[in-house]
Amino acid sequence: MSFSYKAYEVDIRRSSSEPPIQVNDTNELIAGLREYYNGLDREVVLSVILDDINRVLGIYEVAKGGITEVPLEFPNVLRPVILMGGRKVIVVHNHPSGEYQASNQDILMAKGLFLVASLLDIELADNLVLTEEKWSSVHDEPEFVRWLSEDLIKISAFLSGGVVTQEQMDAAEELKEELSALVK
């Protein structure tokens, strides 16, 4: 039995002569994405791909789901970032139900995506939940902040084959206090 296949090359180039949009404010980004999301009755996830100084390289629909959930595969989120040479990504999804707070599943997904993106040297700059009138950041949720400032230190130590030092725990406590102050 023999198989034949075709090899394909991917060549991605900017097709617009317009200067790239720079994301300096989350409210501006949300305003720009509202038109896309208005009227959708299904959850849809977008990856907003940024360079190292927050210029938008591309925006890609990476998953489409049902009324209350969307299955999300991390490679689908990160593949366009890698192909575009992005350094950061903002993940945005809508809640057609009108509930703008992140669900437990949203927080769990953000944790996993944060870890996978970090392994690829991609910054998960934010993870936003959007409704017709409001929005929230999963990164501002108390459980995500706690995980980032406590559990992630332990995970990092475990992955590096070491133990958590008092210095790391002190740094984690300082980070937790800074993040908590930002959330309030």
Secondary structure, 3 states (H helix, E strand, C coil): CCCCCCCCCCCCCCCCCCCCCECCCHHHHHHHHHHHHCCCCCCEEEEEEECCCCEEEEEEEEEECCCCCCCCCHHHHHHHHHHHCCCEEEEEEECCCCCCCCCHHHHHHHHHHHHHHHHCCCEEEEEEEECCCCEEEHHHCHHHHHHHHHHHHHHHHHHCCCCCCHHHHHHHHHHHHHHHHHHC
